[in-house]
């Protein structure tokens, strides 16, 4: 008995439906599933959850997946980039499972993320159970939903889209051929996207082609053979090009909007939640200075704590507590170009005694200027504390660690860099600057020496870094 047939044709530029048949019937997607596996892999790389060069250890589960497969062995390590190539071009089931486990810790957790992503993309009649698409009860999608996913792949991750047009590729352990190479070689303008086949699903295909300004996406579920499926898809693409206007405004689909995303931890299957769209609702109590508790090691700040330190309330505490005690000898003269502003402080509270009310924004600090000239403390019990130094040679320097296509990418890079280089960036402020070329990821509020040292340390690890000064 042949699988049910369904089809959908859209103008990729506008999303307009040009033809549909049984487009909302829930059917087995087969390896079209890997489009979602790859979409999440691209997303995870973009967000810094994993890198293309991460070495992925192959589990017994991944190695045991049935063909089509790359032939991975349990315990073997291979870069994520090769798993992505194998899943996109060869449609390798073992590679798809390994991708899911690398990102979320287990295939079950990855399937849950697939479903969250599908919902965020508007794929309302899709439910995933695995990362590869082999037949499983409840693992279903529709021609409309898969067409939607194909359009998002093209517009959301254009830097990776060329993968789908490769007729062969190096998958690390061997060269693999594209399962869609016949359509790619026979239909003018075809450049992807993904084939799928199981006995329950029949022969499925999401195809995209461009001619001139026009781009069409056509989806077929339930073909009787790869040849008849390819012929039907070519017919649908022709129909799409005949109906699509030559000029139309491009309306890119909106990127999925998540409140949070689960990130796999290297220590196991547990995950942590990184909030992507949120406001700071709580200021954490600052940790005591190392010198005040010599018998205890200062705990490493968590990423959540670092993310909450957007304002300078902790800097205010540090400036107050780190002020030098008054000395009997005359104070050294300031640098010739420096203008020192001095505030008289009657009491310097210990950091541990400062409590900040939860869910309340810290108030802006008020600096009372007592004099524009350096003065000595009249009473040794009432020290004078320098709270601001205004000078071109002061903390007006910064470093740039890259330019990115989105604010989120820049913020993620700043947080990751701050965690890696706590020694030199502990007191620096993270700042994202938008300009016509993208989003600049900067650390500011540093001295010239601090900026130069931080850059040297980052560049020694192969990271991008450049310094900039006042003016």
Buried (B, 14 or more C-beta within 10 A) or exposed (E): EEBBBBBBBBBBBBBBEBBBBBBEBBBBBBBBBBBBBBBBBBBBBBBBBBEBEBEBEBBEBBBEBEEBBBBBEEEBEBBBBBBBBBBBBBBBBBBBBBBBBBBBBBBEBBBBBBBBBBEBBBBEBBBBBBBBBBBBEEBBBBBBBBBBBBBBBBBBBEEBBEBBBBEEBBBBBEEBEBBBBBBBEEBEBBBBBBBBBBEEBBBBBBBBBBBEEBBBBBBBBBBEEBEEBBBBBBBBBBBBBEEBEEEEEEEBBEBBEBEEBBBBEEEEEEBEEBEBEEEBEEBBBBBBBEEEEEEEEEEEBEEEBBBBBBBBBBBBBBBBBEBEEBEEEEEEEBEEEBEBBBBBBEEBEEBEEBEBEEEEBBEEEEEEEEEEEBEEBEEEEEBBBBBBBEBEBBBBBBBBBBBBEBEBBBBBBBBBBBBEBEEBBEBBBBBBEEEEEBBBBBBBBBBBEBBBBBBEBBEEEEBBBBBBEEE
